Amino acid sequence: MTLDLNSNNSNGSNKSTSSASSSNGESQNRLTKAVDIFSLGCLMYYVISRGKHPFGDRVEREVNILNNKFDLSALDSMPEAQDLISKMIQFDVEKRFEFIIY
C-alpha cells in the first residue's frame, strides 16, 4: 500500500518514476524506508496507547514481530488509527504501508 504525499516536484510539474529498481542502493533505500515506517507505526501506537507496545512485553516482542503477531486492542475506539498502524507494522515489507515523496 502506498500514499503519495506530494504528486508535484518543485516546479509544479509531475515527476515520473521508474517502476523497476536497477541498483542495489535503491533497494537498500527502500528497505531503510520500510524499517522507518515500521518504527513509526510502533511509536505511534506507543504514544496513543500511553506506553504499550504493539508486539507485547520485552520478553516476547522479538518472536511476536517475526510471527507478525500484534495486539492493537488499545485502539479499538479509533478504527482509522488501528487500520493505519496495522499496515505500518506488517512484518512482510511488501505488505507494509509505504509513503512516496517526490
C-alpha positions as CSV (number, residue, x, y, z in Angstrom):
1,M,0.0,0.0,0.0
2,T,1.4,3.4,-0.9
3,L,0.5,7.0,-0.1
4,D,1.6,9.8,-2.4
5,L,2.5,12.7,-0.2
6,N,3.4,15.1,-3.0
7,S,2.5,14.5,-6.6
8,N,4.4,17.5,-7.9
9,N,8.0,18.4,-7.9
10,S,9.3,21.9,-7.0
11,N,8.4,23.5,-10.4
12,G,4.8,22.2,-10.3
13,S,5.2,19.5,-13.0
14,N,4.5,15.9,-12.4
15,K,7.6,13.8,-11.8
16,S,7.8,10.4,-13.3
17,T,9.3,7.4,-11.5
18,S,10.7,4.2,-12.8
19,S,8.9,1.1,-11.7
20,A,12.0,-1.1,-12.0
21,S,14.7,-0.9,-9.3
22,S,18.0,-1.1,-11.2
23,S,20.5,-0.6,-8.4
24,N,21.3,-2.2,-5.1
25,G,21.5,1.2,-3.4
26,E,17.9,1.9,-4.4
27,S,16.8,-1.5,-3.0
28,Q,18.6,-0.7,0.3
29,N,17.0,2.7,0.4
30,R,13.5,1.1,0.1
31,L,14.3,-1.3,2.9
32,T,15.5,1.5,5.1
33,K,12.3,3.4,4.5
34,A,10.3,0.2,5.3
35,V,12.1,-0.1,8.6
36,D,11.4,3.6,9.3
37,I,7.7,3.1,8.6
38,F,7.7,0.0,10.9
39,S,9.4,2.0,13.7
40,L,7.0,5.0,13.2
41,G,4.0,2.6,13.5
42,C,5.3,1.2,16.8
43,L,6.0,4.7,18.1
44,M,2.5,6.0,17.1
45,Y,0.9,3.0,18.9
46,Y,3.2,3.6,22.0
47,V,2.1,7.3,22.1
48,I,-1.6,6.8,21.5
49,S,-1.8,3.8,23.9
50,R,0.1,5.6,26.6
51,G,3.1,3.3,26.7
52,K,2.0,-0.1,25.3
53,H,4.0,-1.9,22.6
54,P,2.0,-3.5,19.7
55,F,4.1,-6.6,19.9
56,G,3.8,-7.2,23.7
57,D,6.3,-7.1,26.5
58,R,10.0,-7.2,26.2
59,V,10.3,-11.0,26.6
60,E,8.0,-12.0,23.8
61,R,8.4,-9.0,21.5
62,E,11.0,-10.3,19.0
63,V,9.2,-13.6,18.5
64,N,5.9,-11.7,18.0
65,I,7.5,-9.4,15.4
66,L,8.8,-12.4,13.5
67,N,5.4,-14.0,13.6
68,N,3.6,-10.8,12.8
69,K,1.6,-11.2,16.0
70,F,0.5,-7.8,17.3
71,D,-2.2,-6.5,19.6
72,L,-3.8,-3.1,18.8
73,S,-6.8,-3.5,21.1
74,A,-5.9,-0.3,22.9
75,L,-7.1,1.4,19.7
76,D,-10.5,-0.3,19.4
77,S,-12.2,3.1,19.8
78,M,-10.0,4.5,16.9
79,P,-10.5,2.2,13.9
80,E,-8.7,4.5,11.5
81,A,-5.6,4.7,13.7
82,Q,-5.8,0.9,14.2
83,D,-6.0,0.3,10.5
84,L,-3.1,2.6,9.6
85,I,-0.8,1.3,12.3
86,S,-1.6,-2.3,11.4
87,K,-0.5,-1.6,7.9
88,M,2.7,0.2,9.1
89,I,3.9,-2.7,11.3
90,Q,3.4,-5.6,8.9
91,F,6.4,-8.0,9.0
92,D,6.3,-8.6,5.3
93,V,7.9,-5.5,3.7
94,E,5.8,-5.9,0.5
95,K,2.6,-5.7,2.5
96,R,3.8,-2.7,4.6
97,F,2.4,0.7,4.1
98,E,4.7,2.9,2.1
99,F,4.9,6.7,1.8
100,I,6.0,8.1,-1.6
101,I,7.6,11.6,-1.7
102,Y,8.5,13.2,-5.0
